[in-house]
Amino acid sequence: MIEIDLSHRLDAFRLDVKFSSTAQVTALSGPSGAGKTTILNAIAGLIRPERGRISVSGRVLTDIASGRVVPRHKRRIGYVFQDARLFPHMSVLSNLTYGRRRAGASTPVEPVVELLGLGDLLKRKPRNLSGGEAQRVAIGRALLADPALLLLDEPLSSIDEARRAEILPFLKKLPESAGVPILYVSHSTDEIAKLAGAVIHIEAGKVVTK
């Protein structure tokens, strides 16, 4: 279960949201600038909200009132951005295992490679990958760090329609196969309809009912 109750000001923008979800995939929808990525950054520990409480599967990550703020490297949050952000000098295999080593995780590599169809790519460098392949590697790297929650911030927005169609089947398999809850940010109603069990709509920093 994901429980979010936070407020944060960034220049003239004010985020003030409260929601919870027990769905395996929860989508955050809404226009650009609504505050969706700010929510993900607060969950990941990249920003400290002015006020709020963040809990994932019963574990409190942030509780400003009590002074509890778990450091980002101890949160067990996998974060996949719009661009894959792979290390260009490393092979696909080295990129995959980097997060696992850093987190001290022992997640086996082979099931993740099979799940995401990466077996033929392991020796390649990121420059030799398509956009869809690179995003699959980024998702695999996040999974191998043994996350308690996976954050996907518009992972398909920077790739073309053909590559999007290529990666969607892998994303559909991910929740059940990996057993990790997912918070998924997207503008695409089609992606959300295919992937999400619950949808939280954000506008101008607030949760709205559609």
N, C-alpha and C positions, 0 to 999 in steps of 0.2 A: 504494500500500500504506500502511495505517495501522498504526503500531506504538506501543503505549502500555504504559508500565511506570512506575507512579507510586504514591507514598504521600503521604497528607496527612491531618492531624488538624484537625478543626473542632469545638471544644468537646469533648464526649464522643464524637463520631463519628470513626471511623478508616476512611479509604479506603486500600485496598491492592490494586491491580489490575494485571494484566499480560495483554495480549492483542494479537493482530495480525489483520489482515484484508486480503484483496485484492479483496473483493466491491465492486461498484459502489455498492451500498447495504448498509450494515451497521447493524443495529438494536441498540440497547441496550434491553433489557427488564428488568422487575423492579418491585417495589413502590415506592410513594412513600417517599422517605428512604433509598433504597438507595445513592445516590451517583452516579446517572446524570448529573444536571445539573452536579455538581462535576467530573466527567470532562470534559464539554463546556467548562466555564469554564476548566479547566487548558489544554485544547487551544487555546482562543481567546486565552489569555494574560491572562484576567481575574483569575486567581489564580496564585500561584507555589507549586507543590507543595514539600513539605519534601524529598522525594527523588523522582527520576524522570527519565525520558527519553521524549520525544514526538517522533515522526518521521512526516512525511507525504510520500509519494512520494519517499522518499530524502532529504528535507530535514529536518534536525534543528531543531526549534523550541525544545525545552527539553532541556537536559542539565545537571542540577544538579551532578553530580560534576565536570564540566569548567568550570562557571560560565557556560555558554551559555544565555541566555534571550532569544530574539528578541522585541523589543517588539511589543505587540499590533497596532499599525497596520502592521507590516511582515510579518505572518504570512500574509496573503492567506487569511483565514478568513471565510467568509460565515456569519452567525449569524442564524437566524430563531427567535424566541421564541414562547411560547404565545399571547401577544397581539401583534398586528402591530407596535405601536410606530411607527406612521407619524407624520410631522409634520402636525399638524392644520391648520396655516395654509397648507400647500403642496398643490398639485394632485397627482394621481396621477403625472403626467409628471415633476414636480419631485421628488417622492419617489423615483421610479425612478432619476433621474439623479444624485441627491445622493451616493449611495455611489460611483458611478463617478468623479465629480469629486474626491471626497475621496481616493480611492485612486489617482488619476492614471491610471485605466484608460481604454482606448479601445474597450471592448466595444460593438459597435453595438446601438442600442436596439431597432430594428425586429424582429430575430429573437426577442428575449426577449418583446417585446409579443405577437408572434404565437404563440409557444410557450405562453404563459400566458393567452391569450385576453383581453388587456387593451385592445384597440384602441378599444372603445366607452367606456372608463372614464377616458381620459387627462386630460380636463378636470375631472373630479369632485374634490371634496375628500373626505378620509377619512370625514367624518360622513355622507356620502351613499353609502357602500359597505356591502354585507353583510359578515358575518364572513368568509365564504369569499373574497369579492373582496379584502378587505383583506389576507388571508394570501397571496393570489396576488401582490399588489403587493409585500409584504414579501419574498417569495421572489425576485421580479424584481429588486428593489433589491439583494439580496445577490448575485445572479448578475452584475449589471452592474458590480460591483466586481472582476470577474475573479478569483474565489476559486480556490485550489488544493484546497479542501475546503469543503463546505457542511454546517453543523450545523443540524439541525432538531429543536428541543426541544418535543415534543408539539404540533406546529403545528395539529392539529385538535381538541385537547381542549376548547377554549373555544367551539366552534361547534356548532350543532345537527346532527342526523342528516342533514337535507336538504342543508345546506351542506357537510357532510362528503362526501356522495355527489357533490356538485358539484366539489369540489376534488381528490378522489382520482384521477380520470383524468389530471389535469395532473401530479400527483406521479408517476404511473406512467410518463409520457413523459419526465420530467425527466432521469433518469440517462443515457439514451442520447442524447437530443437536446442536452443541455447539456454532456455529457462531463466532468462534475465528480463525483468521489466524494462520497458522502453518508453522514453518521453521523446516524441517525434514532432519536430517543428516543420511545417510545410505550408505553402500557399496553395498547393494543388488539392482540389476537392477530390480528384480521382485517386491520388495516392492515399489520402486520408480514408476514403471510403473502402479501399482495398486492404488497408493495414490496421486501422485503429478500432479499438473496442470502446473508446470513450473520446470525446472531443471537448476541449476547453477553448472557447473563443475569447480572444483578447482584443480589446480596442482601447486606444489611448490610455494604456496602463491599467485597465480594469477588466475583470471578467464580466462578459455580457452573455445574456441568454438569447439564443437564436430561435 
